[in-house]
Amino acid sequence: PLPDPVGDFAPPVDEHPSKIAATLASLRHSADSRITHPRRFRVQQLRALEKMLDEHLDDFLSALNEDLGKGATEAKFSEVDVVRAEIDFALRHLAEWMDHTNVKVPLALQPAMAKVEPRPLGVVLIIGPWNYPLQLMLAPLVAAIAAGNAAVLKPSEIAPATSGALAKFLPLYLDNRVYAVIEGGVDTATELLAARWDHIFLTGGEKVAKVVAAAAAKHLTPTTLELGGKSPAVVDNQLPAVAKRLAYAKFMNAGQTCVAPDYVLSIGDSAPLIERLSQTIHSFYGKDPLTHPDFGRIASHRHFQRLLDMFEQGEVVHGGQYDETTLRIAPTIMRNVDLDGTLMQEEIFGPILPVIEVATFEEALEFIAARPAPLAAYLMSESPRLQSIFSDRVRAGAIVHNAPLAQMIIPSLPFGGVGPSGMGSYHGKHGFDRLSQIRSELSKTTVVDTLSAIYPPYSWAKRKI
Ligand code: NAD
């Protein structure tokens, strides 16, 4: 018989448990029957997810445009294609990931068989942010499905069109017994967090991460926390590609990317770099970026206002235009910034790039070391010596030389932070392992008792001593 499905949740106060509790109870009931375990089921669900993205591509692209003004090209490659790459990679490697590994048994324990095998965890709660509201819900879901888990998705209420599209289309493709989308804001998240989960996967900010960690502690639930921070870009060379790569990574999604270069540390005179950045912005987004279809908007009025306040904290040397009616802020470069203001104390998460001059590479390293460890640290330099010192000395979720953001789309690279920028990583096998229990199994026969030598009384040991 299947376990009591409601046993995991607080007893309902009346005869009618809330809709959330009922959904969770039924989901756990199905998950406990292990329908998510067979490889065939996982493959079928991953294919179904891919089919959903194919058949509703236009719906998702227009939802992303509605939520964040994302142009179709950018939305496709930075959201949909990243998820598709994760699905394809998982489909290609699933058999190998799921396979057990036999390990050597010490002579004293032989004959015996010992193996390590990844096992599903159970039911995973995935809470997502608004900035890549499709990718950051579905990439963790790919890992959850691949690892044989059931999952509940709680998309961000600040990207309501994408949240709505997920709630509408996902149930048409995935097995509703084990996958559900529950829409809502803080109240919904709070109710979800009160339940017992086998893993909670949050992508969001530090404040919410603390709420999630505290809720998880009540049930000793493991968590993955994908957070943010101020990812620095140290610029050592002035090749034309440097400004292009920086501007591309910074201004994609109007700077609302967790691994966007938050600020630049320019070694020596920053004027040539600023000049190149200005030209690049112009070549990317034209004379009037506020109306350019490839340049997105700010997610909410609150974030819009928060970013405008940052204009006061230094000298605007490029951009600075904004339009409150469309929530657009032009790509902006600032210098001579106040290191104690919100611009340099908080994650910027918008299209403002402060450029700070430092005299030496050493000074750049010290500047970074004096601040919390970010999600990524970028070095724009062709010097193997500087690259090697940078990787050795800088503490960050990822170290990238000359290709900011590109680390995100390589499924074999773990994606995650360290310290305040997060806990645990995913993508590819890292996500599969993160949402699996890596289980030990040992098997030995009793037909011949080869362990008899170790039983008490320990006269054999005393003889040796
Ligand atoms: P957020 O932390 O405000 O919200 C994330 C999610 O938490 C949303 O679904 C929201 O509804 C929920 N939430 C809000 N308040 C809650 C509460 N009190 N209890 C429980 N849940 C609650 O983050 P955001 O503003 O949506 O996203 C921006 C942050 O996410 C930035 O810090 C950014 O760096 C980070 N981020 C990280 C990554 C990554 O992969 N590491 C990616 C994108 C964004």
Residues whose N, C-alpha, C, O or C-beta is under 5 A from the ligand:
A	BS01	NAD	I127 G128 P129 W130 K154 P155 S156 E157 G184 G185 V186 A189 T190 T203 G204 G205 V208 V211 E226 L227 G228 G229 C258
